[in-house]
Amino acid sequence: MNPGSLDYLLWGALPYVVIAVLVGGTVWRYRYDRFGWTTRSSQLYESRLLRIASPMFHFGILVVIVGHVVGLLIPEPWTSAVGVTGGAYHATALSLGLLAGVTTLGGIALLIWRRRTTGPVFSATTVNDKTMYLVLASAIVSGVAVTMLSAYTGLTGGHENDYRETVSVWFRSVWVLRPDVAAMSAAGTGFKVHALIGLALFALFPFSRLVHAFSAPVGYLFRPYVVYRSRGREAAGATRPARRGWS
């Protein structure tokens, strides 16, 4: 299948535009909006659902990220070389993908429900937040769908929906500045839709609350100890001797 001009635009040029927006937007946000570099926590307004939804979403998305790293960055010959057969790979992808997908979907569904039904939380929701939730939920739903389709096809011996022969090849080629447009052009429609939603999500990343994913409390490892001292008797207005120990 020969790629057309639209394929070159979407899979040859667009990824680099998104990378430029992601990097440039993140640098701009860090330099000019450090006080806005936050999730704008709403735990003060409601915590019961948040205690369930937030761990579900975050643990699920971590497994999803690991799955993407393995599926997109590790070529099929590498896994075959260490003894992982195609059937075993797809069976693992199906089981872990289903578990991670259901967990992540359940988490984000609860987060959206909480944000919509809790008055103060909904009042603090911006248009930016609504857009972010829409794109993020679409990425998760489409990702679960195409992953299940690909894993099932691999288990049944098919190759027409094997992303390791199309999407993965294209993804790796982007990072060596030689995008394999033909490989992505041969991918199924579901994978193309999921990839476009993913690109939109990365472009939105630095301008939304998702930017907190780039934060890590590294400074806590090197900050000086916090020393607590009791106030003196005079400062405390004490009128009786200080008691020591268990007395």
N, C-alpha and C positions, 0 to 999 in steps of 0.2 A: 504494500500500500504506500503510494507516494504521498508525502505530506504536502499540503497546500499552503498558501500564503497565511491563512489563519493559524495553521499549526505552528508555523515559524514565529508568528506573533505571540501566541499563547505559551508555547513550550520552549521557544528560543530566546525571546526578548523579555517577556513578562517576569520570569523568575529573577532576573537581575534588577529589574525595577523594584520588585518587592524587597529584595535584599538591601538595596540602597535605601528604601524607605524605612525598613526595619532598623538598620544600623544608624542611619542619620537621625531618624525620629527618636531612637533611644538616647543618643548623645544629646540631642536638643532637649529632651525631657529631663535628663539628668542635670544639665547645666542651668536650665531656666525654670524648672518646675519641681525642685527637690521636695518641697513641702507637699506637693500633690502626688508624689511617688508612694502611693499607699493603696490598700484595698478599700479604704474608707469603711472600716468595720462597722457593722450594724448590730453587733452582739449585745450592745446595751439595750436595744429595743426588743430583741427576741433571741433567746438562746436555746430553747428546747429543741426546735427543729434543726437549728444550726449545728448542734452537737452531733446530730445524726448525719445530716446532709454533707457537711464540709469534709469529714473524714472519708465518707463514701466516695465523694468526687475526687479528692486529692489522691487517695490510694489507688483508685481506679485509673486515673489519668497517668500516674507513674508507671503502671503496668502497660498502658497504651503506648507511652513514650518508649519504653524498653522494646516493645514489640515492633515499633516503627524503626528503631535503630537496627534491630536484628534483620528485619525484613527488607529495609531499603539500603543499608550500608554493607551488609555481608553478602557477597555473591554466592550463588547456589553451589559452584564448585568447591568453595571453602567448607560449607557445611557437609557436603558429600565426602570431602577428604577426611573429615574427622569421624566418619561413620554414621552420619545422620541421613537416613534415606528420605526421599521425597514424601513418602507416606507418613513417616514419623514426624517430619517437619510440619506437614499440613495438619496432622492430628493434634499436635501441640498448639499450632496457631489457632485451630478451631476451638479447642477447650479453653486456652488462656484468653483468646480473643472474646469468646462468649462471656466468660467470667468478668473480664475487665470492662467489656462493653456494657453489660447489664449493670454493673456496679457504678460506672461513670454516668450512665443514663439515669439511673435511679437517683444518684446524688444531685445532678444538675436539675432534674425534674423537681426534687424537693426544694432546691435553692430557688428556683423560679416560682414555685407555689408559695413558698414563704415570703418572697419579695412581693408577690402580687396580693396576698391575703392579709399581710401584716401592715396596718395603716402607716405607722411611722417609717417602716422600711420602704414601703412603696413611695411615700412622699419624698424620700431621699434618693430615689432612683432617677437617674438622668437619661436623656435620650441616648447618650453614649453607652450607658449600661445596657439599655434595651437592645441596641444594635449589637453589642458584644455578646449578649446572651443568645441572640438569634443566630449569629454566625457560628458561635461555639457549639450550640446545640445541633445546628445543621451539619457541622463537621463531624460531630460524634455519631449522629444517626447515619450519615452517608458512609462513614468509616466502618461502622459495625456491619452495614449491609454488604459492602464490597469485600470486607474481610471474610465474612461467612460464605459469600459466593465463591471467592477464590479458594478458600480452604476446602469447601465441599467439592469443587471442581478438581482440585488436586487429589483428593481422596478417591475420586471416581475415575482417575486416570486421564482427565481432560487437561488441555493446555490453553484453551481459548481465553480463560479468565485468570491466568497465572501472572500476577503482578511482578513476580521476580524476573520474568522475561521481558517486561515492558517498562512499567513504572520505575522499578528499581534501577534498571539500566539507565534510564533517562535521568533519574535523580542523581546518581553518582557522576554522570557525565557533566551535569551542571557545575559541579564543584571543581572540575578540572578545566572549566571554561571551554568545553567542547560539547554543547548540549546535543544529545542524540534525539533530535526531533522525530525521526522516523519511528523510534522505539515507542515514544509516548503516543504518536499518532496511531499506532497499532493497538493501543490499549482499549479496553471496553469503555463504553459511555459512562458507566458508574464510576470507574476510576478517574476519568477525566473530570467529572463533576466534583468528586471528592478532592482532587488535586486543586481545582480552582477555588473551592471553598477554603481549603487549607492556605492557599496563597493570600486570599482575602483576610483570613484570620491573622496571618503574620504581618500583613500590612497594617492592620488595626492594632496590633499588639502594643506598640510603644505609646499609643494615644489613649489607652484604656486602663482599667484597673489591673489588667493581666500583666502589666509591666512589673508588678511585684515579684513575678517569678524569677526575675533577674537579680533579685536582692538576696543577700546572704549575710548573716550577722558575723562577718569575719572580724570586725573590730572588737567583738566581745572576747576574742582569744588573746588580744594584746592590750586591753585596757588595764589600767592599774586597779589594784584592789580597792574596794569601797570600805573605808574604815568607819565604824560606828563608835561613837564615844558617848558615854552617859554625861548628862549635864552635871555641873558641880552643885554642891549644896546651896551656894549663894544664888546661882542662876535659877535653880529649881524652887527656891524659897523654902528649903527644908527647915523644919524646926526640931527634928529629932535625929539621932545618929543613924547613919546608913546601916541597914541590916545586910549581913553577908551570908553567903551559902544558903543552907536550908533552914536557917534560923528564922 
